[in-house]
Each structure stands twice: as structure tokens, then as C-alpha cells.
Amino acid sequence: MSATTHAQWSSRMGFVLAATGSAVGLGNIWKFPYMVGQSGGAAFVLVYLLCIALIGVPILVSEWMIGRRGQKNPINTMAQLARQHGHTRNWALVGIVGVLAAFLILSFYSVIGGWALAYMRDAATGTFSGLDKGGIGAIFDGFLASPAELLTWHSAFMLLTVVIVAMGVSAGLERGSKVMMLALILMVMVGYGMTTGAFGQAVAYLFNPDWSKLDGSVLLAALGHAFFTLSLGMGIMMAYGSYLGEDVNLLRAARTVVIMDTTFALCAGLAIFPIVFANGLDPASGPGLVFVTLPLAFGNMGGGLVLGSLFFLLLTFAALTSSISLLEPVVELLEERTPMNRVTATVVAGVTIWALGIAALLSFNLWSEVKLAGLNIFDLLDYVTSKFMLPLAGLGAIVFAAWKLEQASVKHELRLGDTGFALWTVLARYVAPLGVLYVFWNNI
């Protein structure tokens, strides 16, 4: 394993909380609940958990292991390890695709993060109070139609992200991943859900499967979301792994991160669905569940001002813990490949991503007619990254770790006995790659 060449996490717990913060983002609070609603409730949840265990964990551990061995940015790490093991430097493409994916994702992710900031303000000022569905919808439509307002909140969100990342690994990434704050707010929301009278209905919806809803599309959705929520294929976990010392048990850390991430996702469902059911709303209302359906409920319930403010504060925190991790691989690359120091690299990367985000936000208004393959700029960025770049980078990482690295050293590094390593080999060499290929094939 390489000698340490750059910053390190201050502690194992600091690393675990930062990795969990990366995983716990808009995917858990915004995307997971509406995907559950659209994909048959508990049937989706169970398939999702299976995908996390069989595919997500092996790829997560592989990315950390590769990053720790290389101690550099994802591109340099892949090139260096490939050369050391007698393979072509073209494996660096895995790192290139991952870092580029993080760059592209943050450009439109920041736009949604800006929505969360704006709605936190609206909830706190009582904007939603007493409005019907038409009124709430008009607020959201008007918001999307205003380039100036979208730009203001997108800029504010990117500024927060840049400030945190510029502070460095232990001062920025670790302290910025306020996972405990997220947990506290979410527990308050779940506690409220228990008082609505619809908590039992929400529990049944999440944990009582309707197998008739299970089809190929649900499997694809579950596997795709497992990739997205664990920040796989984005260069993030390789970058985080590069700050790791040899003392960290990767499998144990992965178990902790996965349990915490899954708990957050399920608690988000237990916080949101009681409100949805208690107010007679549609759980399958799609992406609008958070920005249209829930504000309708908050605006017409006792204590909705406080609860709505708490919810959008939670959403903002969740978005930030992921956005700082998306920016990190790009910053690490610029630090190591250019004369820039960390602050300059963060500002340059942040401004460039912010500028691309402007194109994404304009696709909701002034550039709504600008389309490629029938998709506007925002949807195109989402489609290309989630359907192609993430699966390819994740597949490259797991194949490299399972087939190209010397397996005796992998066994030693993972601290596995013969039986455990045999199971790891089956998952890493066959189950996980075939699962990713299945998703990729169906996407194309």
C-alpha cells in the first residue's frame, strides 16, 4: 500500500460520519419516498435493501480500497494501481468518468438544493398557510419560471458548499457532515408522524409488501437508487478512501454507513407518509411529493409553520452533506494536478460547476425549448450521469478490485477468513458486476 501523501481523516468516526453524510442526501429525503410511492411500497423497499447488500456494499468497499491504496485523486489512483499491477493505464478512465459524473451531478443537484433553501424560507414565513393544491402548485410553477429567483438560491447553495469544502478534510468535510443534526430533526418529524393517526398506515405501506407490484421496472429503480444513495461511481468514495489510514476496517465501516443510510431513508418514509395519508394526499405523486404535496399539508395543519420549517431545514442539511462530497473529487484532482492550493481549487471548481448549473436552471424557463434527444438540459444531465456514467464507473471499480488486484492482499486488507473471502469473491466477481450490467443493458 502507498505511503500517505496528503490529508487524512482525523478519526475513523470522522470518516464514517462524512461517508454517511455523503450517502444521506436528497436521495433519502426527496427521492426515496416518492420512489417508494411509485413502485409499490414495501415491495420496492425489500428489493432495494437486497440490492444494497449484494451490489452496493461490494462496490462501496472496492472504491474505498482502491482510494486507500492509491492515496491520490481517483484518476491518478487508477492509473498508478494499474501500472503497479502490470495493467494498462487506460483504467484511469474509471476515475475520469467518476470525477466527471460528480462534476455534472453537482451542477443540477445544486439547483435542487437551492429549492430546499427557498422552501425553508417560505415555510418559515407562512407562505403555504391556508393554500389549496392549486395555490401551492402555482407557487412552485412560479418559482421554476423565475430565472432570477432560481439563480439566487442556486448561487447561495453553491456558496455554502464551496465554503465548507475549502476548509479542508477535517475542518470542512468532517464538520460539514452534520449527520447527528439530520438525525435529530428526522426523529422530531417521525415523532410528529406518530401523532397523526396515520402512522400505522405508513408502517404497513413501507413494510407490508404487495408482490403484485413487483416487476422489472421496480428492480431497475431499486438498483439504480442503491447506486445513487451510496454515492457510487462518482469518484466520491475513492476520494474519501484516499484520506484513509490502514487502521480502518473497510467492511465494518461499510456496514455502519449502509445501516445509517438505510435507517435515514426508512425514517424519512415514516416522517413523510403519515402526513401524506393523514391529509388524504397521493403517495405516488412523484418528484412533486416534497415541493407540492407536503407544503399543502404543512399549510393546512396545526403547527405546520414549525413542522414545515423543520422539514425543509432537514432537506437543506441533507443536500449540503452530499454536495460537499460531490465537489471533493474535483477539488482533489485540481489540487494534485495543478499548482492550485485547496482554497483556489475549490473556488475554481465551484464557479465552473455553478456556471453549468445556470444552464440547468434555465431549462425550466428561458431555455425550456432547448432539447437534445427530447430532454432539456436538466433532465439530460440527470439521465446521462445516472443511467450511464455511474453504472460504468461503479462497474469499472468492482471489476478492477475483484479481477486486477492481487487477491491475497485484498483478502488481508479486508481482514477476511477463507469462508468470508469466498463469499466476497462471489459477490465482487459475479453478483455485483452482473447486477450493474443488467441495469446498464436495460438503460440502453
N, C-alpha and C positions, 0 to 999 in steps of 0.2 A: 504494500500500500504506500502511496506517496507521502512524503513528509508534508506537514501542514504549511501552507504557503500564504494563507490570508485569514480573514476574520473567522472567529469561531463562536458558536453559541455559548452563553455564559453557563448554561447548565442543561442537563437532559430535559428537565421540566420546561425550561425556556423554549427549547426546540419543539417539544411536544405541543405546547400551547400555541406556538407560531404555526406549526403544521396544521393543527386543528383549526386555528383561525382562518387559514387559507381554505380549508375544506368547508368550514361553516360560513357560507356566504348567501348571496341571493338565491343560489340553487336550493338551499334548505328552506328559507323563509318565503321566497316568492315562487320558485319553480316547483318544488316538491309537492306542496299542497294541491296546486291546480293539476299537476300530472296525475296525482292520486285520484282526483275528481274525474279526470277524463279517461282514466284507464282501469276503472273497475274497483277502486278502493283497495281492500286488503289483498286481492289477487296480485295487484301491481306491487304492493309493499313487500310481499313474500318473495316474489321473483327478484325484486330489487336487492333485497338482503342476500339472496343467493348469489347474484352477480357480484356484489361487493366482496363476498367471502372467496369465491372461486376465481375471480378475474381481477377485481380491484386490488386486493391485498398483494398478490404476486407482482403486479406491475408497480405498485407503490413501493414495495421493498426493493425491487430491481432498480428503480430510479434513484432511491436513496443510496443504494450500494454503489452504483456507478458514480454518483456525485461524490461520495466519500472517498472512493479510490482515486478519482481524478483531482479533487481539491481545486478545481477551476470552473469556469463557466461551462454550460452544457456542450457548447461546440468544441472548445478546446479539450474538454474531458473526453468526449467520444473519440476525437482524433488521436489523443495521446494513448488511451487504453487500447484502441485498435492497433496502433503501431507497436505497443509493448507486447501484444499477443500475436503479432505476425499477420494482422488482417489489414485490409485496405483502409486508407484514411477516409474513404467515402462514407464510413459510418458516422462521420461528422454531420452528415445530412440529417440524422436523427435529432441532433442538438439544434441544427439550423431550423428545422421545421417546428420544434418545440418552442424556441425563443420567438420565432416569427408569429406563432399562434398566440403566445402570451401578449405580444405587442398588439396584434389585431383585436384580440378579445377585449383588452382593456379599453380600446378606443370606443367601443359601443357599450361596454359594461359601465363605464363612467357616466354615460348618458342616463342609464337606468339608476345609477347611484344618485345622480342629480335629481331624478324624480322623487326618490326617497327623501332627500333633503327638503325639497319643496313641499312634499306632503306632510312632513313633520311640522313645518311652519303652519300649513293650512289646518292641520288637526289641532294644533295648539291655540290657534286664533279663532276656532269655532266656525271655520268656513263651511264645514259639512252639516252643521246643525240644521235640522228640520227639512233638509232637501229630499226630494224623491229621486228615483233612479234616473229620470231624465235630467234633473239638475246636477247630480253627481257626474253623469256621463258628459254633460255639457262642459263641466269644469275640466275634465280630463281631455276632451277634444280640443277645448280652447287652449289648454296648456301645450298640447302637441302642435297646435297650429301657430304658436308664437316662437319664431326663431330666437328672438331676444331673450325670452324667459328660459328656454331650454339651454341657451348658451351660458346664461348667468349661472345656472345651477350645475351644469356640466363643468364649468370653469372652477366653481367653488369646490366641487368634489375632487377634481384633479389636483387642485392646490393642496387640499388636505392630504391626499395620497403622496404627493411629492415631498411635502414637509416631513412626513413620518419616515419615508424611505431614505431621505437624505441624511437622517440622523444615524444611520448605520445598522449593523446587525443586532447588537444587544440593546442599544439605546432606542432604536427605531422599530425594527421588526418584532422583537420580543415584547416591548412595552406597548406597541401598537395593536397587538393581537389580544384585545381585552375580552378574552373568552369568558371570564368569570362575570363580567358585566353583562354579556349576552345571556348567560345562564340565568342571572338574577331577574332580568327583565322578562325572559321567556317563562320563568316559573310564576311570576306575577300574572302573566297572561293566561297560563294554564289554570291557575287558581281561580281567575275570573270565570274561565270556561266551565268550571265545576259548579258555578252558581247559576248558570243559565237555564238549567232544566233539560238541556240537550246534550249533556256530556256523555251519557250512556249511548246515545245515538252516534256520537262522534267516535267513541271507542269501538262500537260494532262496525262502523264504516271502515275504520283503519285496520281492524284485526280479525274481522269475520269474513273470510274470502268468498267471493262469488266466482267459482271457477268457470262459469259460462262466459265470463267477460275475458277470459284468458285466451289470447291468440298471438300470432306472430308479431303484431304491432306493439302489443304490451311488452313482449320480451325485448324488442328493439328499444323501446322507450326506456325500459328499466336499465338495460345495459348502457345505453347512451348517457343516462343520468348518473349512473355509478361512476362513469369516466369523468363527467363534468364536476360532480360534487367532491371527488377526491383530488381535483386539480391535476389529473394525469395527462401526460402528453403535451404539457405546456412549458416544459423546462423548469417549472417551479420547484418540483420535488428534487430534481437533480441539483438545482442551485442550492436548495436548503441542505441537501446531503453533503454538498461541498464544504459546508461550515461545521460538519460533524466530526467529532473525535472518535477514536476506535472503541471507547468505553461504552457507547450506546448500543444496546441490543435492538437491532432493527425490527425483528419480528414482534418483540414486546411493545416497541414504540408504535408500530403499525396497528397492533391490536387496540392500544389505547386511543389512537386517533380515530380509528374506524368506529369504535364504541361511542366515543363522544360525538362524532359527526352524525351517526345514525340516531343517537338519542336526541340531538338537536332537531333533526328532521321530523322525527315522530312527535316530539313535543310541540313543534310548530303546527303540526296537524291537529294536536289536542287543544292548541290555543285557538286556531282559526275555525275549525269545523263546528264546534259548539255555537260560536257566534253566527256562522252561516245557517245552521239548522234552526237555531232559536228564532231567527228572523225570516225563516221561510225562503232563503235565498238558494241559488243553484250552485252546488259544489263543483260542478263541471263547467263553470263559466270561463275557464281558460285563463290566459295571462291577465285578464281584467279582474280576476278574483281579488287581488290585493289593491289595485288602484281604482276600482269602480265598486265592486260588490262590498268589500269591507268598509270603505268610507260611508256607504249608505247605511250600514249597520251602526257604525260609530256615531253618525249624525242623528240617529233616532233612538238612542238608548240612554238610560241614566248612567252618568259617569263616562259617557262616550268621549268627552273632551280629554280627560286624563288617559283613558284607555287607548284612544286613537293616537295621542302624542307618544305614549309608551311604545306602541306597536311600530310607528314609523321611526322612532329612535332606534329600536331594535333592528329594523331593516337597514337603517343607515350604518350602524355599527357593523352589521354582518357584511354589508357591501364593502366597507373600508378594510376589514380584515382580509378580504380576498383581493381587493385592488392593490394593496401594498405587496402582496405576494406575486401578482401578475407583473408588476413593474420591476421586481427584484432581478429576474434573469436578464432583462435588457440592460439594467444598470451594471450588473456584474460583468456582462460582456464588454460594455464600454470602458469600465474601469481597467480591465485586463488587456484589452486590445488597442487602447488609445492612451495618450498622456493625461487624460482627464482624471481628476480626483473624484471622490464619491459625490460630492455636492454638485459639481459641474455635470457629471454623467447623469445624475438624477434629473436635473433641470432640463438638459438637452433631450433626454428620453421622454420626460413628462410633457414638454412642449410639443414634441413631434406627435406623440400619441393624442394629445389634446386637439391638435390641428386635424388629425384624421377623424376624431370624434365629432368635429363640426360637420364634416360631410355626412356622418351617420345621423346626426340630429336633424340636418336639413332634409333628410329623406322623408321626414314626417310632414313637411310643409313645402318649402320653396322648390325642393328637388324631388318631390313625390313622383314625378313622371319620369325621372331618370332611372332606368331599369336595365339590368343585364340578366338574361335568361329568366325574365319575368319577375326578378327580385329587385327591390330597392336596395340602396347601399347598406342600410342597417341589417336587413334580412340576409343580404349576400355575405356580409362579414360573419354573421352568425352561422350561416349554412356551410360556408367553406371551412371554417375552423372546426365546428362541432362534428360535421359529417365526414370530413376528410383528414384535416391536419392532426387532430387529437388522436384518432384511431391509428394513423400511420406512425406518429411519434411514439405512442404507447407500445405499439407492436414492435417497433424497432428496438425499444429499450428492453422489453422482455425477451426477445429473440437473442439480443446481444448477451444479456446476462445469463441466459439458460444454455446457449449453444456456443458462444465465442469466448467466454471467460473460463479459466481453468477451474473445473468444478470442485476439486479438492479444497481449493482456497475459498470457494463460495460456501461449501459445507462448514468450513472452520469459521468463516465470518458470520454466518447465520446461527452458529452455535447449535447445530442440529446433530442428533444421533442418526444411525443408519435408517431407522424407520421414518423418522421425521424428514430426513433428506430425500428419501424415496418418494414420499408424498409431495414434497416441494418440487421435485423433478417432474412428476406427472403434471402438476398444476402449471408450472412455469414453462415446460417444454411443449405441452399439448393443450391442456384445457384453456388457459388464458389466451394463447395466440389464436386458437381456433375460434374462441368466442369473439375476439376482436375482428377476425377475418369475416365471421358471419355477419357482424354488424356492418362492416365496410362493404361487403358484397351487396347487402340489401340496400345500402345507401346509394350505390351506383347503379 
